[in-house]
């Protein structure tokens, strides 16, 4: 029996020669990070995975449109907002699935399960920003002192989950006022998190709103990369904790095989890979976190108290973003 080891993480599995059954995965997670993991799943289980990659919001909308006719068996989303929106679409998971997840990331409804965690952060130029220039709150970025200096990515799924949490905690009117204030302050639109960081390094802007794990990809390649990141004051909505997660489609004819994929994502080897390669928080205990990550105690202290299970009104957020002209 041959063995296969993924990226040095020591997961040895048997090579399966029998003809493989197939599951279809809709993935809002980026192909560069998760394709090796999905390949490992195929090797371990003998199943074939057909993967459709796309934006999390785009795929969530597609699943709602396809309904019972969707070919998807599993949806692996970048953020809890899309997962919450799709609760009616998902099958129930076995109770023990979420019971194995750390409480901070757990979905009590058990329609989906977190596969990794991340926080929203403020990235900034180490060359043009002094400590005294850092805002205490994400809401401060509408101040004229930041005019034309801030990047954001309104089409990004995690940003949309942040807006949903903003709406949930402070109301639609407050969220709309902040979005319009940012637009009036000439916030610059970028495609995603990485392009914001690159724009800061290139001198196009001085600040950006991204997830915590992106900057580590740049500083790992260049220790002198001219961008750093920070959080806002404790409890600020800009420090929102988010999760990536997965659910099984209720219309799937391959639920047992789809469950194997969910179980694989929660396995120690997969959790270790996502944490060390993706700079994301593992959702189970006993996993060695990446050195770039702050402690869970720190995250629990600074994060706003928002139930990830309630960040589900993606359609309301998309409608608001369209209303203010960001989509």
Order of alpha helices (4+ residues) and beta strands (2+ residues): beta-alpha-beta-alpha-beta-alpha-alpha-beta-beta-alpha-alpha-beta-alpha-beta-alpha-beta-beta-alpha-alpha-alpha-alpha
